[in-house]
Amino acid sequence: MRHEVHLHADIPILEGVSRRQIEQAFMPLLDYLDADGLADVKSLEPDEPGFKYDDKELILSVCWTGEIGRSFDGALEAALGSLGPYCYEAVEVDLTVYHENGEQESKLLFVGPTPQAIHEAQRRCMLEDVAAILGRQFDKEQVAEMNALVNDLFDRDWKEKATQEKKPERAFETYTKPSRKNLH
């Protein structure tokens, strides 16, 4: 069964990383999409640029809609895992899956140079989300109380992960996120 998906991200790349290195990192996804390079990945939506690397600004911009099958998640995870060491900082990658029944599923993936950088990006996103939601009802002091609790939860989570048996390091993480419309 095929689904339509939308990927969206602006990924900062380390200085000195070449387009060829980025394409090599993205090879699992490029192979899946039957593309020779980033420029060959075309979006179903004509106003979306697809995958564009700006070597002057050092940003890999992803705004792409396409049809995918079952093995897409594995190809995307492999590509993000390979890209992680080339990232300047950890950032989020929005993945929206559109199902045939009209429902959509949103996932927030993170890619970055280290697991700790990804953890901090997850913290930053969570703090932004909590502040936005609570800010509609509560004042800044009350929101700050909740942010302190969220920070404490992230600190404990990081300490707990540090004491666990080592897993292979991954340069990305995946989480289901609340459904929000992509605003471009």
PyRosetta script that sets phi, psi and omega in degrees:
from pyrosetta import init, pose_from_sequence

init()
pose = pose_from_sequence("MRHEVHLHADIPILEGVSRRQIEQAFMPLLDYLDADGLADVKSLEPDEPGFKYDDKELILSVCWTGEIGRSFDGALEAALGSLGPYCYEAVEVDLTVYHENGEQESKLLFVGPTPQAIHEAQRRCMLEDVAAILGRQFDKEQVAEMNALVNDLFDRDWKEKATQEKKPERAFETYTKPSRKNLH")
pose.set_psi(1, 133.5)
pose.set_omega(1, -179.0)
pose.set_phi(2, -102.3)
pose.set_psi(2, 149.0)
pose.set_omega(2, 177.6)
pose.set_phi(3, -129.9)
pose.set_psi(3, 158.3)
pose.set_omega(3, 171.0)
pose.set_phi(4, -96.0)
pose.set_psi(4, 139.5)
pose.set_omega(4, 178.8)
pose.set_phi(5, -131.8)
pose.set_psi(5, 159.1)
pose.set_omega(5, 172.6)
pose.set_phi(6, -128.3)
pose.set_psi(6, 129.5)
pose.set_omega(6, 175.4)
pose.set_phi(7, -112.2)
pose.set_psi(7, 137.4)
pose.set_omega(7, 179.5)
pose.set_phi(8, -144.7)
pose.set_psi(8, 127.9)
pose.set_omega(8, 177.9)
pose.set_phi(9, -168.4)
pose.set_psi(9, 154.2)
pose.set_omega(9, 168.1)
pose.set_phi(10, -124.7)
pose.set_psi(10, 105.8)
pose.set_omega(10, -171.4)
pose.set_phi(11, -106.5)
pose.set_psi(11, 114.1)
pose.set_omega(11, 178.3)
pose.set_phi(12, -74.1)
pose.set_psi(12, 133.2)
pose.set_omega(12, -175.2)
pose.set_phi(13, -109.7)
pose.set_psi(13, 144.5)
pose.set_omega(13, 178.4)
pose.set_phi(14, -62.8)
pose.set_psi(14, 145.8)
pose.set_omega(14, 175.2)
pose.set_phi(15, -62.8)
pose.set_psi(15, 140.2)
pose.set_omega(15, 178.8)
pose.set_phi(16, 93.6)
pose.set_psi(16, -8.8)
pose.set_omega(16, 177.7)
pose.set_phi(17, -83.1)
pose.set_psi(17, 129.8)
pose.set_omega(17, -176.9)
pose.set_phi(18, -90.5)
pose.set_psi(18, 161.5)
pose.set_omega(18, 175.1)
pose.set_phi(19, -57.4)
pose.set_psi(19, -39.3)
pose.set_omega(19, -179.8)
pose.set_phi(20, -60.8)
pose.set_psi(20, -41.6)
pose.set_omega(20, 178.6)
pose.set_phi(21, -64.8)
pose.set_psi(21, -39.7)
pose.set_omega(21, 178.5)
pose.set_phi(22, -65.9)
pose.set_psi(22, -43.3)
pose.set_omega(22, 178.8)
pose.set_phi(23, -64.8)
pose.set_psi(23, -36.9)
pose.set_omega(23, 176.1)
pose.set_phi(24, -62.8)
pose.set_psi(24, -43.2)
pose.set_omega(24, 178.9)
pose.set_phi(25, -62.8)
pose.set_psi(25, -38.1)
pose.set_omega(25, -178.0)
pose.set_phi(26, -84.3)
pose.set_psi(26, 3.4)
pose.set_omega(26, -174.9)
pose.set_phi(27, -53.9)
pose.set_psi(27, -40.7)
pose.set_omega(27, 178.2)
pose.set_phi(28, -58.5)
pose.set_psi(28, -38.8)
pose.set_omega(28, 179.2)
pose.set_phi(29, -76.7)
pose.set_psi(29, -40.6)
pose.set_omega(29, 177.8)
pose.set_phi(30, -61.8)
pose.set_psi(30, -42.2)
pose.set_omega(30, 176.4)
pose.set_phi(31, -61.0)
pose.set_psi(31, -44.0)
pose.set_omega(31, 179.6)
pose.set_phi(32, -59.1)
pose.set_psi(32, -41.2)
pose.set_omega(32, -177.2)
pose.set_phi(33, -86.6)
pose.set_psi(33, 3.1)
pose.set_omega(33, 179.8)
pose.set_phi(34, 56.4)
pose.set_psi(34, 47.6)
pose.set_omega(34, -179.8)
pose.set_phi(35, -120.7)
pose.set_psi(35, 143.6)
pose.set_omega(35, 178.7)
pose.set_phi(36, -82.5)
pose.set_psi(36, -26.2)
pose.set_omega(36, -179.4)
pose.set_phi(37, -157.6)
pose.set_psi(37, 176.4)
pose.set_omega(37, -178.9)
pose.set_phi(38, -58.4)
pose.set_psi(38, -39.2)
pose.set_omega(38, -177.7)
pose.set_phi(39, -65.3)
pose.set_psi(39, -19.9)
pose.set_omega(39, -179.4)
pose.set_phi(40, -83.1)
pose.set_psi(40, -9.3)
pose.set_omega(40, -178.2)
pose.set_phi(41, -85.8)
pose.set_psi(41, 106.1)
pose.set_omega(41, -178.1)
pose.set_phi(42, -104.3)
pose.set_psi(42, 141.2)
pose.set_omega(42, 179.0)
pose.set_phi(43, -83.8)
pose.set_psi(43, 151.1)
pose.set_omega(43, 173.1)
pose.set_phi(44, -67.3)
pose.set_psi(44, -25.9)
pose.set_omega(44, 179.4)
pose.set_phi(45, -91.9)
pose.set_psi(45, 119.6)
pose.set_omega(45, -174.3)
pose.set_phi(46, -62.7)
pose.set_psi(46, -24.8)
pose.set_omega(46, -178.5)
pose.set_phi(47, -88.0)
pose.set_psi(47, 0.7)
pose.set_omega(47, 178.8)
pose.set_phi(48, -98.0)
pose.set_psi(48, 134.2)
pose.set_omega(48, -175.4)
pose.set_phi(49, -75.2)
pose.set_psi(49, -15.0)
pose.set_omega(49, -176.7)
pose.set_phi(50, 84.7)
pose.set_psi(50, -126.4)
pose.set_omega(50, 179.9)
pose.set_phi(51, -112.7)
pose.set_psi(51, 116.4)
pose.set_omega(51, -178.1)
pose.set_phi(52, -130.7)
pose.set_psi(52, 127.2)
pose.set_omega(52, 175.4)
pose.set_phi(53, -106.2)
pose.set_psi(53, 120.3)
pose.set_omega(53, 176.7)
pose.set_phi(54, -97.8)
pose.set_psi(54, 103.5)
pose.set_omega(54, -175.6)
pose.set_phi(55, -76.4)
pose.set_psi(55, -10.0)
pose.set_omega(55, 174.4)
pose.set_phi(56, -85.6)
pose.set_psi(56, -43.4)
pose.set_omega(56, 179.4)
pose.set_phi(57, -87.1)
pose.set_psi(57, -11.0)
pose.set_omega(57, -178.8)
pose.set_phi(58, 57.9)
pose.set_psi(58, 48.4)
pose.set_omega(58, 179.6)
pose.set_phi(59, -129.3)
pose.set_psi(59, 129.8)
pose.set_omega(59, 169.6)
pose.set_phi(60, -97.5)
pose.set_psi(60, 110.2)
pose.set_omega(60, -179.6)
pose.set_phi(61, -97.8)
pose.set_psi(61, 131.0)
pose.set_omega(61, 179.4)
pose.set_phi(62, -124.7)
pose.set_psi(62, 118.2)
pose.set_omega(62, 172.9)
pose.set_phi(63, -145.4)
pose.set_psi(63, 93.4)
pose.set_omega(63, -168.0)
pose.set_phi(64, -142.5)
pose.set_psi(64, 135.6)
pose.set_omega(64, 172.9)
pose.set_phi(65, -120.4)
pose.set_psi(65, 134.0)
pose.set_omega(65, -179.8)
pose.set_phi(66, -156.8)
pose.set_psi(66, 170.4)
pose.set_omega(66, 175.6)
pose.set_phi(67, -94.5)
pose.set_psi(67, 134.1)
pose.set_omega(67, -176.9)
pose.set_phi(68, -133.3)
pose.set_psi(68, 164.3)
pose.set_omega(68, 175.6)
pose.set_phi(69, -118.9)
pose.set_psi(69, -160.5)
pose.set_omega(69, -173.0)
pose.set_phi(70, -62.7)
pose.set_psi(70, -38.4)
pose.set_omega(70, -172.6)
pose.set_phi(71, -86.1)
pose.set_psi(71, 6.6)
pose.set_omega(71, 179.7)
pose.set_phi(72, -60.8)
pose.set_psi(72, -45.5)
pose.set_omega(72, -176.9)
pose.set_phi(73, -57.8)
pose.set_psi(73, -43.0)
pose.set_omega(73, 179.1)
pose.set_phi(74, -64.3)
pose.set_psi(74, -41.3)
pose.set_omega(74, 179.2)
pose.set_phi(75, -66.4)
pose.set_psi(75, -41.6)
pose.set_omega(75, 179.1)
pose.set_phi(76, -65.6)
pose.set_psi(76, -44.8)
pose.set_omega(76, 178.8)
pose.set_phi(77, -61.2)
pose.set_psi(77, -42.4)
pose.set_omega(77, 178.9)
pose.set_phi(78, -64.0)
pose.set_psi(78, -41.0)
pose.set_omega(78, 179.8)
pose.set_phi(79, -65.5)
pose.set_psi(79, -45.8)
pose.set_omega(79, -179.9)
pose.set_phi(80, -66.8)
pose.set_psi(80, -37.2)
pose.set_omega(80, 177.4)
pose.set_phi(81, -62.3)
pose.set_psi(81, -39.1)
pose.set_omega(81, 178.4)
pose.set_phi(82, -74.5)
pose.set_psi(82, -31.1)
pose.set_omega(82, -179.0)
pose.set_phi(83, -75.1)
pose.set_psi(83, -28.8)
pose.set_omega(83, -174.4)
pose.set_phi(84, -45.0)
pose.set_psi(84, -50.7)
pose.set_omega(84, -178.6)
pose.set_phi(85, -63.4)
pose.set_psi(85, -17.2)
pose.set_omega(85, 178.6)
pose.set_phi(86, -90.5)
pose.set_psi(86, -4.4)
pose.set_omega(86, -177.5)
pose.set_phi(87, -80.7)
pose.set_psi(87, 140.2)
pose.set_omega(87, 176.3)
pose.set_phi(88, -72.2)
pose.set_psi(88, -39.6)
pose.set_omega(88, 178.1)
pose.set_phi(89, -149.8)
pose.set_psi(89, 164.9)
pose.set_omega(89, 179.3)
pose.set_phi(90, -80.0)
pose.set_psi(90, 138.0)
pose.set_omega(90, 179.5)
pose.set_phi(91, -141.4)
pose.set_psi(91, 168.5)
pose.set_omega(91, 179.1)
pose.set_phi(92, -92.0)
pose.set_psi(92, 150.1)
pose.set_omega(92, 174.4)
pose.set_phi(93, -124.5)
pose.set_psi(93, 117.2)
pose.set_omega(93, 179.7)
pose.set_phi(94, -85.6)
pose.set_psi(94, 128.3)
pose.set_omega(94, 175.8)
pose.set_phi(95, -123.3)
pose.set_psi(95, 121.9)
pose.set_omega(95, 176.8)
pose.set_phi(96, -118.1)
pose.set_psi(96, 126.6)
pose.set_omega(96, 178.0)
pose.set_phi(97, -106.7)
pose.set_psi(97, 126.1)
pose.set_omega(97, 178.9)
pose.set_phi(98, -101.7)
pose.set_psi(98, 116.6)
pose.set_omega(98, -178.6)
pose.set_phi(99, -87.2)
pose.set_psi(99, 157.7)
pose.set_omega(99, -178.5)
pose.set_phi(100, -61.0)
pose.set_psi(100, -29.3)
pose.set_omega(100, -178.8)
pose.set_phi(101, -80.5)
pose.set_psi(101, 6.1)
pose.set_omega(101, 177.3)
pose.set_phi(102, 95.1)
pose.set_psi(102, -11.6)
pose.set_omega(102, 178.9)
pose.set_phi(103, -78.9)
pose.set_psi(103, 157.7)
pose.set_omega(103, 174.9)
pose.set_phi(104, -131.4)
pose.set_psi(104, 147.8)
pose.set_omega(104, -179.0)
pose.set_phi(105, -121.6)
pose.set_psi(105, 127.0)
pose.set_omega(105, -179.3)
pose.set_phi(106, -109.7)
pose.set_psi(106, 137.1)
pose.set_omega(106, 176.4)
pose.set_phi(107, -127.7)
pose.set_psi(107, 145.8)
pose.set_omega(107, 175.5)
pose.set_phi(108, -114.0)
pose.set_psi(108, 116.1)
pose.set_omega(108, 178.0)
pose.set_phi(109, -105.2)
pose.set_psi(109, 152.4)
pose.set_omega(109, 178.2)
pose.set_phi(110, -124.3)
pose.set_psi(110, 137.9)
pose.set_omega(110, 176.3)
pose.set_phi(111, -130.3)
pose.set_psi(111, 138.7)
pose.set_omega(111, -179.1)
pose.set_phi(112, -172.0)
pose.set_psi(112, 174.7)
pose.set_omega(112, -173.0)
pose.set_phi(113, -71.2)
pose.set_psi(113, -28.2)
pose.set_omega(113, -177.6)
pose.set_phi(114, -144.6)
pose.set_psi(114, 159.4)
pose.set_omega(114, 174.9)
pose.set_phi(115, -59.5)
pose.set_psi(115, -36.2)
pose.set_omega(115, 179.3)
pose.set_phi(116, -67.4)
pose.set_psi(116, -39.6)
pose.set_omega(116, 177.4)
pose.set_phi(117, -62.3)
pose.set_psi(117, -39.9)
pose.set_omega(117, 178.2)
pose.set_phi(118, -65.9)
pose.set_psi(118, -42.1)
pose.set_omega(118, 178.4)
pose.set_phi(119, -59.2)
pose.set_psi(119, -41.8)
pose.set_omega(119, 179.5)
pose.set_phi(120, -69.3)
pose.set_psi(120, -35.1)
pose.set_omega(120, 176.0)
pose.set_phi(121, -66.7)
pose.set_psi(121, -38.2)
pose.set_omega(121, 176.7)
pose.set_phi(122, -63.7)
pose.set_psi(122, -41.6)
pose.set_omega(122, 177.9)
pose.set_phi(123, -60.8)
pose.set_psi(123, -48.6)
pose.set_omega(123, -178.4)
pose.set_phi(124, -57.6)
pose.set_psi(124, -46.1)
pose.set_omega(124, -180.0)
pose.set_phi(125, -64.3)
pose.set_psi(125, -41.6)
pose.set_omega(125, 179.8)
pose.set_phi(126, -63.7)
pose.set_psi(126, -44.0)
pose.set_omega(126, 179.4)
pose.set_phi(127, -61.7)
pose.set_psi(127, -41.6)
pose.set_omega(127, 177.9)
pose.set_phi(128, -63.0)
pose.set_psi(128, -44.9)
pose.set_omega(128, -179.3)
pose.set_phi(129, -64.3)
pose.set_psi(129, -45.8)
pose.set_omega(129, -179.2)
pose.set_phi(130, -63.3)
pose.set_psi(130, -45.1)
pose.set_omega(130, -179.9)
pose.set_phi(131, -61.8)
pose.set_psi(131, -40.8)
pose.set_omega(131, -179.9)
pose.set_phi(132, -65.3)
pose.set_psi(132, -42.4)
pose.set_omega(132, -178.7)
pose.set_phi(133, -69.9)
pose.set_psi(133, -50.3)
pose.set_omega(133, -177.0)
pose.set_phi(134, -71.6)
pose.set_psi(134, -28.4)
pose.set_omega(134, -179.0)
pose.set_phi(135, -63.0)
pose.set_psi(135, -19.0)
pose.set_omega(135, 177.3)
pose.set_phi(136, -71.9)
pose.set_psi(136, -23.5)
pose.set_omega(136, -174.1)
pose.set_phi(137, -118.6)
pose.set_psi(137, -31.9)
pose.set_omega(137, -170.6)
pose.set_phi(138, -117.6)
pose.set_psi(138, 161.4)
pose.set_omega(138, 179.4)
pose.set_phi(139, -82.4)
pose.set_psi(139, 173.7)
pose.set_omega(139, -173.6)
pose.set_phi(140, -59.5)
pose.set_psi(140, -37.9)
pose.set_omega(140, -179.0)
pose.set_phi(141, -65.1)
pose.set_psi(141, -41.0)
pose.set_omega(141, 178.9)
pose.set_phi(142, -68.0)
pose.set_psi(142, -38.8)
pose.set_omega(142, 177.1)
pose.set_phi(143, -65.2)
pose.set_psi(143, -39.1)
pose.set_omega(143, 179.0)
pose.set_phi(144, -62.3)
pose.set_psi(144, -35.9)
pose.set_omega(144, 176.5)
pose.set_phi(145, -60.1)
pose.set_psi(145, -44.8)
pose.set_omega(145, -179.0)
pose.set_phi(146, -69.1)
pose.set_psi(146, -38.4)
pose.set_omega(146, 177.9)
pose.set_phi(147, -62.1)
pose.set_psi(147, -36.8)
pose.set_omega(147, 177.4)
pose.set_phi(148, -63.7)
pose.set_psi(148, -39.2)
pose.set_omega(148, 177.9)
pose.set_phi(149, -66.0)
pose.set_psi(149, -43.0)
pose.set_omega(149, 178.4)
pose.set_phi(150, -61.7)
pose.set_psi(150, -44.3)
pose.set_omega(150, 177.4)
pose.set_phi(151, -59.4)
pose.set_psi(151, -41.3)
pose.set_omega(151, 178.3)
pose.set_phi(152, -63.0)
pose.set_psi(152, -42.2)
pose.set_omega(152, 178.3)
pose.set_phi(153, -61.7)
pose.set_psi(153, -43.1)
pose.set_omega(153, 179.0)
pose.set_phi(154, -66.3)
pose.set_psi(154, -39.5)
pose.set_omega(154, 178.1)
pose.set_phi(155, -62.6)
pose.set_psi(155, -45.1)
pose.set_omega(155, 179.1)
pose.set_phi(156, -65.1)
pose.set_psi(156, -39.8)
pose.set_omega(156, 179.4)
pose.set_phi(157, -61.5)
pose.set_psi(157, -42.6)
pose.set_omega(157, -179.7)
pose.set_phi(158, -65.7)
pose.set_psi(158, -42.0)
pose.set_omega(158, 178.5)
pose.set_phi(159, -63.7)
pose.set_psi(159, -40.3)
pose.set_omega(159, 179.0)
pose.set_phi(160, -64.3)
pose.set_psi(160, -42.5)
pose.set_omega(160, 178.7)
pose.set_phi(161, -64.3)
pose.set_psi(161, -34.2)
pose.set_omega(161, -178.9)
pose.set_phi(162, -68.0)
pose.set_psi(162, -27.8)
pose.set_omega(162, -178.8)
pose.set_phi(163, -90.0)
pose.set_psi(163, -12.8)
pose.set_omega(163, 179.8)
pose.set_phi(164, -75.6)
pose.set_psi(164, 160.0)
pose.set_omega(164, 174.9)
pose.set_phi(165, -57.0)
pose.set_psi(165, 137.1)
pose.set_omega(165, -175.9)
pose.set_phi(166, -64.2)
pose.set_psi(166, 130.8)
pose.set_omega(166, 172.4)
pose.set_phi(167, -102.8)
pose.set_psi(167, 162.4)
pose.set_omega(167, 175.1)
pose.set_phi(168, -59.1)
pose.set_psi(168, 133.9)
pose.set_omega(168, 179.9)
pose.set_phi(169, -68.6)
pose.set_psi(169, 136.9)
pose.set_omega(169, 177.2)
pose.set_phi(170, -121.2)
pose.set_psi(170, 145.1)
pose.set_omega(170, -178.6)
pose.set_phi(171, -96.8)
pose.set_psi(171, 21.6)
pose.set_omega(171, 176.1)
pose.set_phi(172, -155.3)
pose.set_psi(172, 161.1)
pose.set_omega(172, 174.0)
pose.set_phi(173, -140.9)
pose.set_psi(173, 155.3)
pose.set_omega(173, -179.2)
pose.set_phi(174, -126.4)
pose.set_psi(174, 135.6)
pose.set_omega(174, 176.6)
pose.set_phi(175, -142.4)
pose.set_psi(175, 144.5)
pose.set_omega(175, 172.3)
pose.set_phi(176, -78.0)
pose.set_psi(176, 137.7)
pose.set_omega(176, -179.4)
pose.set_phi(177, -119.5)
pose.set_psi(177, 160.2)
pose.set_omega(177, 175.2)
pose.set_phi(178, -61.3)
pose.set_psi(178, 145.7)
pose.set_omega(178, -177.3)
pose.set_phi(179, -68.0)
pose.set_psi(179, 124.8)
pose.set_omega(179, 174.4)
pose.set_phi(180, -138.0)
pose.set_psi(180, 148.1)
pose.set_omega(180, 177.5)
pose.set_phi(181, -76.1)
pose.set_psi(181, 140.3)
pose.set_omega(181, 175.1)
pose.set_phi(182, -72.6)
pose.set_psi(182, 126.6)
pose.set_omega(182, 179.3)
pose.set_phi(183, -107.3)
pose.set_psi(183, 109.6)
pose.set_omega(183, 177.7)
pose.set_phi(184, -113.1)
pose.dump_pdb("model.pdb")
